[in-house]
Protein backbone atom coordinates (compact mmCIF):
# COMPACT_ATOMS: atom_id res chain seq x y z
CA UNK A 1 0.00 0.00 0.00
CA UNK A 2 1.23 3.47 -0.88
CA UNK A 3 0.72 6.39 1.48
CA UNK A 4 -0.68 9.14 -0.70
CA UNK A 5 -0.48 12.87 -0.16
CA UNK A 6 -3.81 14.58 0.50
CA UNK A 7 -4.47 18.18 -0.54
CA UNK A 8 -7.56 20.10 0.57
CA UNK A 9 -8.72 22.84 -1.80
CA UNK A 10 -11.65 25.23 -1.52
CA UNK A 11 -14.04 25.41 -4.46
CA UNK A 12 -17.38 27.10 -5.06
CA UNK A 13 -19.60 24.84 -7.17
CA UNK A 14 -22.42 26.06 -9.38
CA UNK A 15 -25.85 24.72 -8.47
CA UNK A 16 -27.26 23.69 -11.84
CA UNK A 17 -30.76 22.62 -10.82
CA UNK A 18 -33.49 24.46 -8.96
CA UNK A 19 -36.77 22.81 -9.96
CA UNK A 20 -38.89 21.07 -7.28
CA UNK A 21 -38.18 17.40 -6.77
CA UNK A 22 -34.98 15.45 -7.03
CA UNK A 23 -32.28 15.30 -9.71
CA UNK A 24 -30.64 11.91 -9.36
CA UNK A 25 -27.56 11.19 -11.46
CA UNK A 26 -27.01 7.60 -12.60
CA UNK A 27 -23.65 6.06 -11.76
CA UNK A 28 -22.42 6.22 -15.37
CA UNK A 29 -22.83 8.14 -18.64
CA UNK A 30 -24.61 11.26 -17.39
CA UNK A 31 -22.98 13.61 -19.94
CA UNK A 32 -23.92 13.78 -23.61
CA UNK A 33 -21.04 13.07 -25.97
CA UNK A 34 -20.36 16.80 -26.54
CA UNK A 35 -20.72 17.69 -22.86
CA UNK A 36 -23.69 19.99 -23.44
CA UNK A 37 -26.33 17.98 -21.59
CA UNK A 38 -26.48 16.22 -18.24
CA UNK A 39 -29.23 13.61 -17.86
CA UNK A 40 -31.01 12.92 -14.57
CA UNK A 41 -34.18 11.39 -13.23
CA UNK A 42 -36.64 12.97 -10.81
CA UNK A 43 -35.93 10.84 -7.76
CA UNK A 44 -35.13 12.66 -4.55
CA UNK A 45 -34.07 9.34 -3.02
CA UNK A 46 -32.14 6.63 -4.87
CA UNK A 47 -34.43 3.92 -3.46
CA UNK A 48 -37.63 5.48 -4.89
CA UNK A 49 -37.37 4.34 -8.51
CA UNK A 50 -40.92 3.02 -8.39
CA UNK A 51 -42.25 6.49 -7.55
CA UNK A 52 -40.56 8.52 -10.31
CA UNK A 53 -42.13 9.16 -13.70
CA UNK A 54 -39.77 11.43 -15.66
CA UNK A 55 -36.31 11.80 -17.16
CA UNK A 56 -34.79 15.26 -17.65
CA UNK A 57 -31.69 17.03 -18.88
CA UNK A 58 -29.77 20.12 -17.84
CA UNK A 59 -28.60 22.22 -20.80
CA UNK A 60 -25.17 23.63 -19.98
CA UNK A 61 -25.13 25.79 -23.13
CA UNK A 62 -28.53 27.49 -22.90
CA UNK A 63 -29.16 26.90 -19.20
CA UNK A 64 -32.20 25.42 -17.55
CA UNK A 65 -33.80 21.99 -17.32
CA UNK A 66 -36.32 20.19 -19.48
CA UNK A 67 -38.16 16.89 -19.34
CA UNK A 68 -37.31 14.51 -22.21
CA UNK A 69 -39.52 11.58 -21.18
CA UNK A 70 -42.62 11.25 -19.04
CA UNK A 71 -44.44 8.08 -18.03
CA UNK A 72 -47.98 8.27 -16.64
CA UNK A 73 -47.13 5.24 -14.54
CA UNK A 74 -44.14 5.70 -12.20
CA UNK A 75 -41.07 3.53 -12.44
CA UNK A 76 -38.42 5.23 -14.59
CA UNK A 77 -34.86 6.28 -13.81
CA UNK A 78 -31.13 5.48 -13.92
CA UNK A 79 -30.50 7.26 -17.23
CA UNK A 80 -27.29 7.37 -19.25
CA UNK A 81 -26.23 8.80 -22.60
CA UNK A 82 -24.87 6.84 -25.54
CA UNK A 83 -21.21 7.72 -26.18
CA UNK A 84 -21.86 8.18 -29.91
CA UNK A 85 -25.32 9.77 -30.28
CA UNK A 86 -27.77 11.93 -28.34
CA UNK A 87 -29.77 8.96 -27.12
CA UNK A 88 -30.51 8.15 -23.48
CA UNK A 89 -31.32 4.72 -22.06
CA UNK A 90 -33.09 4.25 -18.74
CA UNK A 91 -35.05 1.77 -16.65
CA UNK A 92 -38.77 1.65 -17.34
CA UNK A 93 -41.18 -0.26 -15.12
CA UNK A 94 -43.50 -2.87 -16.60
CA UNK A 95 -46.80 -2.98 -14.73
CA UNK A 96 -46.02 -2.69 -11.03
CA UNK A 97 -42.36 -1.69 -10.91
CA UNK A 98 -40.01 -4.25 -9.36
CA UNK A 99 -36.61 -5.86 -9.89
CA UNK A 100 -38.12 -8.36 -12.34
CA UNK A 101 -40.75 -6.00 -13.75
CA UNK A 102 -38.67 -3.47 -15.67
CA UNK A 103 -37.05 -3.09 -19.04
CA UNK A 104 -34.73 -0.76 -20.94
CA UNK A 105 -36.27 2.15 -22.83
CA UNK A 106 -34.41 4.80 -24.82
CA UNK A 107 -35.31 8.29 -25.96
CA UNK A 108 -33.60 10.39 -28.64
CA UNK A 109 -33.18 14.08 -27.80
CA UNK A 110 -34.37 14.87 -31.33
CA UNK A 111 -37.65 13.10 -30.58
CA UNK A 112 -38.38 13.61 -26.86
CA UNK A 113 -41.28 11.91 -25.09
CA UNK A 114 -41.21 8.98 -27.53
CA UNK A 115 -39.83 5.88 -25.82
CA UNK A 116 -38.01 3.16 -27.76
CA UNK A 117 -38.20 -0.29 -26.15
CA UNK A 118 -34.73 -1.79 -26.28
CA UNK A 119 -34.81 -5.32 -24.81
CA UNK A 120 -37.85 -7.43 -25.68
CA UNK A 121 -39.86 -9.08 -22.88
CA UNK A 122 -41.82 -12.29 -23.48
CA UNK A 123 -43.51 -14.14 -20.60
CA UNK A 124 -45.41 -16.69 -22.68
CA UNK A 125 -43.74 -19.90 -23.90
CA UNK A 126 -42.50 -20.65 -26.47
CA UNK A 127 -40.41 -17.54 -25.96
CA UNK A 128 -39.24 -15.26 -28.76
CA UNK A 129 -35.49 -15.76 -29.38
CA UNK A 130 -33.54 -12.74 -28.20
CA UNK A 131 -36.18 -11.77 -25.63
CA UNK A 132 -35.98 -11.86 -21.86
CA UNK A 133 -38.65 -12.52 -19.26
CA UNK A 134 -37.77 -10.34 -16.36
CA UNK A 135 -36.16 -7.06 -15.52
CA UNK A 136 -33.08 -5.36 -16.93
CA UNK A 137 -31.35 -2.70 -14.89
CA UNK A 138 -28.32 -0.42 -14.75
CA UNK A 139 -27.77 -0.36 -18.50
CA UNK A 140 -24.27 0.53 -19.68
CA UNK A 141 -23.19 1.34 -23.24
CA UNK A 142 -20.11 -0.28 -24.74
CA UNK A 143 -17.32 2.21 -25.55
CA UNK A 144 -18.26 2.19 -29.25
CA UNK A 145 -21.99 2.49 -28.50
CA UNK A 146 -22.83 -0.71 -30.40
CA UNK A 147 -23.93 -2.85 -27.46
CA UNK A 148 -25.38 -2.48 -23.98
CA UNK A 149 -24.74 -4.47 -20.84
CA UNK A 150 -27.22 -4.82 -18.00
CA UNK A 151 -28.03 -6.71 -14.84
CA UNK A 152 -31.03 -9.04 -14.93
CA UNK A 153 -33.58 -10.65 -12.63
CA UNK A 154 -35.98 -13.21 -14.10
CA UNK A 155 -39.69 -12.80 -13.37
CA UNK A 156 -40.63 -16.48 -13.65
CA UNK A 157 -37.74 -18.49 -12.16
CA UNK A 158 -35.85 -17.51 -8.99
CA UNK A 159 -36.44 -13.74 -9.29
CA UNK A 160 -33.95 -13.03 -6.50
CA UNK A 161 -31.02 -14.39 -8.55
CA UNK A 162 -29.16 -11.61 -10.35
CA UNK A 163 -26.98 -12.03 -13.40
CA UNK A 164 -25.50 -10.00 -16.26
CA UNK A 165 -26.37 -9.82 -19.95
CA UNK A 166 -25.80 -7.88 -23.14
CA UNK A 167 -27.95 -6.64 -26.01
CA UNK A 168 -27.28 -5.40 -29.52
CA UNK A 169 -29.39 -3.86 -32.31
CA UNK A 170 -31.70 -6.44 -33.89
CA UNK A 171 -35.49 -6.34 -33.76
CA UNK A 172 -37.21 -8.95 -31.59
CA UNK A 173 -40.96 -9.47 -31.95
CA UNK A 174 -42.75 -10.70 -28.83
CA UNK A 175 -46.35 -11.88 -28.84
CA UNK A 176 -48.76 -9.29 -27.52
CA UNK A 177 -49.86 -9.92 -23.95
CA UNK A 178 -49.72 -8.60 -20.42
CA UNK A 179 -46.14 -7.88 -19.41
CA UNK A 180 -44.81 -8.42 -22.93
CA UNK A 181 -43.13 -5.94 -25.25
CA UNK A 182 -41.21 -6.22 -28.49
CA UNK A 183 -37.77 -4.62 -28.65
CA UNK A 184 -35.24 -3.15 -31.02
CA UNK A 185 -32.33 -5.04 -29.43
CA UNK A 186 -31.50 -8.75 -29.15
CA UNK A 187 -30.49 -9.92 -25.66
CA UNK A 188 -28.67 -12.83 -24.07
CA UNK A 189 -27.15 -13.58 -20.66
CA UNK A 190 -23.41 -14.01 -20.08
CA UNK A 191 -23.19 -15.65 -16.65
CA UNK A 192 -24.95 -18.71 -15.29
CA UNK A 193 -26.00 -18.29 -11.67
CA UNK A 194 -27.90 -20.50 -9.29
CA UNK A 195 -28.22 -21.89 -5.83
CA UNK A 196 -25.39 -24.34 -5.25
CA UNK A 197 -23.71 -23.39 -8.54
CA UNK A 198 -20.29 -21.89 -9.05
CA UNK A 199 -21.74 -18.38 -9.06
CA UNK A 200 -24.52 -17.36 -6.73
CA UNK A 201 -24.76 -13.90 -8.27
CA UNK A 202 -23.22 -11.92 -11.15
CA UNK A 203 -23.54 -8.16 -10.99
CA UNK A 204 -22.30 -4.57 -11.33
CA UNK A 205 -20.17 -4.89 -14.43
CA UNK A 206 -18.25 -2.60 -16.77
CA UNK A 207 -16.88 -2.75 -20.30
CA UNK A 208 -13.15 -3.51 -20.38
CA UNK A 209 -13.15 -2.86 -24.12
CA UNK A 210 -15.82 -2.91 -26.81
CA UNK A 211 -15.92 -6.74 -26.81
CA UNK A 212 -15.17 -7.63 -23.18
CA UNK A 213 -17.17 -7.27 -20.00
CA UNK A 214 -15.79 -7.45 -16.48
CA UNK A 215 -18.32 -8.34 -13.80
CA UNK A 216 -18.42 -9.14 -10.11
CA UNK A 217 -19.27 -12.70 -9.18
CA UNK A 218 -20.29 -13.90 -5.73
CA UNK A 219 -19.30 -17.43 -4.73
CA UNK A 220 -18.89 -18.89 -1.25
CA UNK A 221 -19.30 -15.48 0.38
CA UNK A 222 -16.49 -13.92 -1.64
CA UNK A 223 -16.69 -11.50 -4.57
CA UNK A 224 -14.19 -11.91 -7.40
CA UNK A 225 -13.83 -10.35 -10.86
CA UNK A 226 -14.71 -12.31 -13.99
CA UNK A 227 -14.09 -11.50 -17.66
CA UNK A 228 -16.17 -12.55 -20.64
CA UNK A 229 -15.82 -11.90 -24.38
CA UNK A 230 -19.14 -10.97 -26.02
CA UNK A 231 -20.35 -10.74 -29.60
CA UNK A 232 -23.23 -9.09 -31.41
CA UNK A 233 -24.37 -12.56 -32.41
CA UNK A 234 -27.76 -14.22 -32.15
CA UNK A 235 -28.15 -17.30 -29.98
CA UNK A 236 -31.68 -18.55 -30.56
CA UNK A 237 -30.95 -21.89 -28.87
CA UNK A 238 -30.25 -20.07 -25.59
CA UNK A 239 -33.79 -18.75 -25.14
CA UNK A 240 -34.66 -21.55 -22.71
CA UNK A 241 -37.91 -23.38 -22.10
CA UNK A 242 -40.80 -23.04 -19.69
CA UNK A 243 -39.46 -23.39 -16.14
CA UNK A 244 -35.98 -22.17 -17.13
CA UNK A 245 -34.29 -18.82 -17.13
CA UNK A 246 -32.77 -17.71 -20.43
CA UNK A 247 -29.60 -19.72 -21.00
CA UNK A 248 -26.01 -18.60 -21.61
CA UNK A 249 -25.03 -19.11 -25.29
CA UNK A 250 -22.43 -21.77 -26.04
CA UNK A 251 -19.96 -19.20 -27.41
CA UNK A 252 -19.93 -17.27 -24.11
CA UNK A 253 -17.23 -18.50 -21.70
CA UNK A 254 -16.63 -16.37 -18.59
CA UNK A 255 -13.35 -16.82 -16.75
CA UNK A 256 -12.32 -15.82 -13.27
CA UNK A 257 -9.71 -13.04 -13.30
CA UNK A 258 -8.97 -12.40 -9.63
CA UNK A 259 -8.14 -14.97 -6.95
CA UNK A 260 -7.92 -12.91 -3.78
CA UNK A 261 -7.89 -13.84 -0.13
CA UNK A 262 -10.84 -11.69 0.90
CA UNK A 263 -12.44 -10.64 -2.38
CA UNK A 264 -13.84 -7.25 -3.29
CA UNK A 265 -15.85 -5.08 -0.93
CA UNK A 266 -19.55 -5.83 -0.60
CA UNK A 267 -20.23 -2.07 -0.59
CA UNK A 268 -22.32 -1.37 -3.68
CA UNK A 269 -20.14 -0.28 -6.55
CA UNK A 270 -19.58 -0.92 -10.24
CA UNK A 271 -16.28 -1.95 -11.74
CA UNK A 272 -14.48 0.63 -13.85
CA UNK A 273 -11.95 0.12 -16.64
CA UNK A 274 -8.96 2.16 -17.73
CA UNK A 275 -9.35 3.42 -21.34
CA UNK A 276 -6.34 1.29 -22.33
CA UNK A 277 -8.14 -1.88 -21.26
CA UNK A 278 -5.13 -2.87 -19.18
CA UNK A 279 -6.54 -2.14 -15.72
CA UNK A 280 -9.75 -2.38 -13.75
CA UNK A 281 -10.76 -0.53 -10.60
CA UNK A 282 -12.93 -1.66 -7.72
CA UNK A 283 -13.50 -1.19 -4.00
CA UNK A 284 -11.70 -3.48 -1.57
CA UNK A 285 -11.22 -3.31 2.17
CA UNK A 286 -7.94 -2.42 3.83
CA UNK A 287 -6.72 -4.19 6.99
CA UNK A 288 -8.82 -1.78 9.09
CA UNK A 289 -11.99 -2.65 7.20
CA UNK A 290 -12.21 0.64 5.29
CA UNK A 291 -13.27 0.64 1.63
CA UNK A 292 -10.44 1.83 -0.61
CA UNK A 293 -9.85 2.12 -4.36
CA UNK A 294 -8.17 -1.01 -5.73
CA UNK A 295 -6.41 -1.43 -9.06
CA UNK A 296 -6.58 -4.79 -10.83
CA UNK A 297 -4.40 -5.97 -13.69
CA UNK A 298 -6.64 -7.10 -16.54
CA UNK A 299 -4.02 -9.67 -17.57
CA UNK A 300 -2.84 -11.20 -14.28
CA UNK A 301 -5.69 -10.34 -11.93
CA UNK A 302 -3.25 -8.91 -9.39
CA UNK A 303 -5.00 -6.48 -7.02
CA UNK A 304 -3.41 -3.63 -5.10
CA UNK A 305 -4.91 -0.84 -3.02
CA UNK A 306 -4.33 2.70 -4.28
CA UNK A 307 -5.76 4.67 -1.36
CA UNK A 308 -5.32 4.44 2.40
CA UNK A 309 -7.85 6.95 3.65
CA UNK A 310 -8.82 6.94 7.34
CA UNK A 311 -12.47 6.51 6.30
CA UNK A 312 -14.36 4.44 3.75
CA UNK A 313 -15.22 5.44 0.22
CA UNK A 314 -19.01 5.65 0.09
CA UNK A 315 -20.04 4.21 -3.23
CA UNK A 316 -18.98 3.71 -6.80
CA UNK A 317 -16.61 6.11 -8.59
CA UNK A 318 -15.64 7.31 -12.07
CA UNK A 319 -12.52 7.87 -14.14
CA UNK A 320 -11.93 10.81 -16.44
CA UNK A 321 -11.81 10.11 -20.18
CA UNK A 322 -8.00 10.00 -20.26
CA UNK A 323 -7.78 7.55 -17.37
CA UNK A 324 -5.52 9.77 -15.27
CA UNK A 325 -7.85 10.51 -12.35
CA UNK A 326 -10.66 8.90 -10.33
CA UNK A 327 -13.38 10.86 -8.52
CA UNK A 328 -15.26 9.47 -5.54
CA UNK A 329 -17.08 10.50 -2.37
CA UNK A 330 -15.89 9.87 1.18
CA UNK A 331 -16.46 11.63 4.49
CA UNK A 332 -19.10 13.80 2.74
CA UNK A 333 -16.60 15.32 0.32
CA UNK A 334 -15.68 14.77 -3.30
CA UNK A 335 -12.16 13.38 -3.72
CA UNK A 336 -10.00 13.15 -6.82
CA UNK A 337 -7.02 10.80 -6.94
CA UNK A 338 -4.28 11.20 -9.53
CA UNK A 339 -3.41 7.68 -10.61
CA UNK A 340 0.22 8.44 -11.50
CA UNK A 341 1.26 9.98 -8.19
CA UNK A 342 -1.60 8.65 -6.01
CA UNK A 343 -1.99 12.15 -4.60
CA UNK A 344 -5.56 12.95 -3.58
CA UNK A 345 -7.44 16.25 -3.74
CA UNK A 346 -10.34 16.79 -1.34
CA UNK A 347 -12.84 19.41 -2.50
CA UNK A 348 -14.18 21.59 0.31
CA UNK A 349 -17.17 23.81 -0.48
CA UNK A 350 -19.29 26.35 1.42
CA UNK A 351 -22.45 24.39 0.56
CA UNK A 352 -23.89 22.24 3.32
CA UNK A 353 -25.79 19.02 2.79
CA UNK A 354 -25.16 15.33 2.23
CA UNK A 355 -23.28 14.38 -0.94
CA UNK A 356 -24.47 11.13 -2.50
CA UNK A 357 -23.77 8.92 -5.51
CA UNK A 358 -20.84 8.98 -7.88
CA UNK A 359 -19.13 12.14 -9.19
CA UNK A 360 -18.74 12.41 -12.98
CA UNK A 361 -16.07 14.05 -15.12
CA UNK A 362 -17.19 15.95 -18.20
CA UNK A 363 -16.10 14.55 -21.60
CA UNK A 364 -13.36 17.20 -21.87
CA UNK A 365 -11.99 15.96 -18.55
CA UNK A 366 -11.88 19.40 -16.90
CA UNK A 367 -15.19 19.74 -15.08
CA UNK A 368 -16.98 17.57 -12.54
CA UNK A 369 -20.62 17.16 -11.48
CA UNK A 370 -22.15 15.44 -8.48
CA UNK A 371 -25.32 15.16 -6.40
CA UNK A 372 -25.83 16.98 -3.11
CA UNK A 373 -28.87 17.62 -0.93
CA UNK A 374 -29.64 21.32 -0.50
CA UNK A 375 -32.61 22.07 1.77
CA UNK A 376 -33.62 18.40 1.48
CA UNK A 377 -33.77 18.54 -2.34
CA UNK A 378 -31.25 16.56 -4.37
CA UNK A 379 -29.49 18.94 -6.75
CA UNK A 380 -26.76 18.71 -9.39
CA UNK A 381 -23.62 20.73 -8.70
CA UNK A 382 -20.80 21.61 -11.10
CA UNK A 383 -17.16 22.33 -10.30
CA UNK A 384 -15.48 23.92 -13.32
CA UNK A 385 -11.85 23.37 -14.30
CA UNK A 386 -11.27 20.98 -11.43
CA UNK A 387 -8.54 19.41 -13.55
CA UNK A 388 -6.38 22.00 -15.27
CA UNK A 389 -5.68 21.31 -18.94
Secondary structure, 3 states (H helix, E strand, C coil): CCCCCEEEEECCCEECCCCCCCCECCCCCCECCCCCEEEEECCCCCCCHHHCCEEEEEECCCCCEEEEEECCCCCEEEEEECCCCCEEEEEEEEEEEECCEEEEEEEEHHHCCCCEECECECCCCCCCCCCECEEEEEEEECCCCCEEEEEEEECCCCCCCEEEEEEEEEEECCCCCCCCECEEEEEEECCCCCCCCCCCEEEEEEEEECCEEEEEEEECCEEEEEEEECCCCCCHHHHCCCCCCCCECCCCCCEECCCCCCCCCCCCCCCEECCCCCEEEEEEECCCCCEEEEEEECCCCCEEECCCCCCCECCCCEECCCCCEEEEEECCEEEEEECCCCCEEEEECCCCCCEEEEEEECCCCCCEEEEEEECCEEEEEEECCCCCC
